[in-house]
Amino acid sequence: MRTSAKSRQYAHLLLKIAESKKALEPVYRSLLVFYASYRREPALKAFLASTKATAKDKIALLAKVYPDLHPINQAFVAQLGDARDMKLVGMIMQSLETAYYQRSDQVKVHAVSTSELSAQTIERIRAAVETVTSSNADFTSEVNQDILGGLTLRVGNTIMDASLSSKLARIRQTLIQS
């Protein structure tokens, strides 16, 4: 089986189990936090991929080191290690995100601006996105001085770039082509 198909199967299985336990959001959110840490920790990667540690040992370590990792995720990650499929975690996370947002009637919204957005601005963006998409907006934002001004908004897989840096780049390109 191709790795992309296998990673989608894992993601859908995890979400199916989470839904059956009415824990879809906690399972998804806790796995996101764990994955961010997992990517930075070579020792954790090695331990979870090890064939010498049992699934029980892996679950015990995960419960101790990551107390906020949902028990469903502890068992899931331990199973991935036992099946020697830890190399699929990145692809599983991509499939998991897509499937999670489809199942939860939400759309992921990420804004990038040069300064912190006010609560009023966030609410206006959230309301506009929810009106257009008919889904609840899962909103995150970040500050990035490199865009010089304006706003970049990613809604699902669509990017709306109203940043000053991209406008200047388009003007520069137009001048070069003239």
C-alpha positions as CSV (number, residue, x, y, z in Angstrom):
1,M,0.0,0.0,0.0
2,R,1.3,3.5,-0.9
3,T,2.3,5.6,2.1
4,S,-0.2,8.4,1.3
5,A,-3.1,5.9,1.3
6,K,-1.8,4.3,4.4
7,S,-1.5,7.7,6.2
8,R,-5.0,8.7,5.2
9,Q,-6.3,5.3,6.5
10,Y,-4.5,6.0,9.9
11,A,-5.9,9.5,10.1
12,H,-9.5,8.4,9.3
13,L,-9.2,5.5,11.8
14,L,-8.0,7.8,14.5
15,L,-10.9,10.3,13.8
16,K,-13.4,7.5,13.7
17,I,-12.3,6.3,17.2
18,A,-12.3,9.8,18.5
19,E,-15.8,10.4,17.2
20,S,-17.1,7.2,18.7
21,K,-15.7,8.4,22.1
22,K,-17.1,11.9,21.5
23,A,-13.6,13.3,21.8
24,L,-12.9,14.6,18.3
25,E,-11.6,18.0,19.2
26,P,-9.5,17.0,22.2
27,V,-7.9,14.2,20.3
28,Y,-7.1,16.4,17.3
29,R,-5.8,19.3,19.5
30,S,-3.7,17.2,21.8
31,L,-2.1,15.4,18.8
32,L,-1.2,18.8,17.2
33,V,0.6,19.9,20.4
34,F,2.4,16.5,20.6
35,Y,3.4,16.6,17.0
36,A,5.1,20.0,17.3
37,S,7.2,18.6,20.2
38,Y,7.8,15.3,18.4
39,R,9.3,17.1,15.4
40,R,11.9,18.7,17.6
41,E,12.9,15.7,19.7
42,P,15.2,13.2,18.1
43,A,15.3,11.0,21.3
44,L,11.6,10.8,21.3
45,K,11.5,9.8,17.6
46,A,14.1,7.1,18.3
47,F,12.3,5.8,21.3
48,L,8.9,5.6,19.6
49,A,10.4,3.9,16.5
50,S,12.3,1.4,18.7
51,T,11.3,-2.2,18.4
52,K,12.8,-3.0,21.8
53,A,10.3,-0.9,23.7
54,T,6.8,-2.4,24.0
55,A,3.6,-0.5,23.3
56,K,2.9,-0.6,27.0
57,D,6.3,1.1,27.7
58,K,5.6,3.7,25.0
59,I,2.2,4.5,26.4
60,A,3.6,4.8,29.9
61,L,6.3,7.2,28.8
62,L,3.9,9.3,26.7
63,A,1.5,9.5,29.7
64,K,4.3,10.7,32.0
65,V,6.1,13.1,29.6
66,Y,3.0,14.4,27.8
67,P,0.2,14.4,30.4
68,D,-2.0,16.4,28.1
69,L,-1.8,13.9,25.3
70,H,-5.2,12.3,25.0
71,P,-5.2,8.5,26.0
72,I,-6.5,7.7,22.5
73,N,-3.4,9.4,21.0
74,Q,-1.1,7.6,23.4
75,A,-2.3,4.3,22.2
76,F,-2.3,5.5,18.6
77,V,1.3,6.7,18.7
78,A,2.4,3.5,20.5
79,Q,0.7,1.5,17.8
80,L,2.4,3.5,15.0
81,G,5.7,2.7,16.7
82,D,5.0,-1.0,17.0
83,A,3.9,-1.1,13.3
84,R,7.1,0.7,12.3
85,D,5.1,3.5,10.8
86,M,6.4,6.5,12.7
87,K,7.9,7.7,9.5
88,L,4.3,8.4,8.3
89,V,3.5,10.8,11.2
90,G,3.9,14.0,9.1
91,M,1.7,12.6,6.3
92,I,-0.8,11.4,8.9
93,M,-1.0,14.9,10.4
94,Q,-1.7,16.4,7.0
95,S,-4.5,13.9,6.3
96,L,-5.8,14.3,9.9
97,E,-6.1,18.1,9.5
98,T,-8.0,17.8,6.3
99,A,-10.4,15.1,7.6
100,Y,-10.8,16.9,11.0
101,Y,-12.0,20.1,9.4
102,Q,-14.4,18.3,7.1
103,R,-15.9,16.3,10.0
104,S,-16.1,19.2,12.4
105,D,-17.8,21.7,10.1
106,Q,-15.0,24.1,10.6
107,V,-12.6,26.0,8.3
108,K,-9.0,26.8,9.3
109,V,-8.3,30.5,9.1
110,H,-4.8,31.9,9.6
111,A,-4.0,35.6,9.5
112,V,-0.6,37.2,9.2
113,S,-0.2,40.9,9.9
114,T,2.5,43.4,11.0
115,S,1.0,44.0,14.4
116,E,-1.3,42.2,16.8
117,L,-4.9,42.2,15.5
118,S,-7.6,43.7,17.8
119,A,-10.4,41.5,19.1
120,Q,-12.8,43.6,17.0
121,T,-10.8,43.0,13.8
122,I,-10.6,39.2,14.5
123,E,-14.4,39.1,15.0
124,R,-15.0,40.9,11.8
125,I,-12.8,38.5,9.9
126,R,-14.3,35.5,11.6
127,A,-17.9,36.7,10.8
128,A,-17.0,37.4,7.2
129,V,-15.4,33.9,6.8
130,E,-18.3,32.2,8.5
131,T,-20.8,33.9,6.2
132,V,-18.9,33.0,3.1
133,T,-18.0,29.4,4.0
134,S,-21.1,28.5,6.1
135,S,-18.6,26.9,8.5
136,N,-17.2,27.9,11.9
137,A,-13.9,29.6,11.6
138,D,-11.0,28.1,13.6
139,F,-9.0,31.4,13.8
140,T,-5.2,31.8,14.5
141,S,-3.0,34.8,13.8
142,E,0.6,35.7,13.8
143,V,2.7,38.8,13.6
144,N,5.3,39.0,10.8
145,Q,7.1,42.3,10.1
146,D,8.4,41.0,6.7
147,I,5.0,41.7,5.1
148,L,5.6,45.4,5.7
149,G,1.9,46.2,6.0
150,G,-1.6,44.9,5.2
151,L,-2.8,41.4,5.8
152,T,-2.4,37.8,4.5
153,L,-5.3,35.5,5.2
154,R,-5.4,31.8,4.6
155,V,-8.9,30.3,4.6
156,G,-8.6,26.5,4.2
157,N,-6.4,26.1,1.2
158,T,-7.1,29.6,-0.3
159,I,-4.6,32.4,0.3
160,M,-5.7,36.0,0.1
161,D,-2.6,38.2,0.1
162,A,-3.2,41.9,0.7
163,S,0.2,42.5,2.1
164,L,2.3,45.5,1.1
165,S,5.3,43.3,0.3
166,S,3.3,41.4,-2.3
167,K,1.9,44.6,-3.8
168,L,5.4,46.0,-4.1
169,A,6.6,42.8,-5.7
170,R,3.8,42.9,-8.3
171,I,4.6,46.6,-9.1
172,R,8.3,45.7,-9.4
173,Q,7.5,42.8,-11.8
174,T,5.3,45.1,-13.9
175,L,8.0,47.6,-14.2
176,I,10.6,45.0,-15.1
177,Q,8.3,43.6,-17.8
178,S,7.5,47.1,-19.3
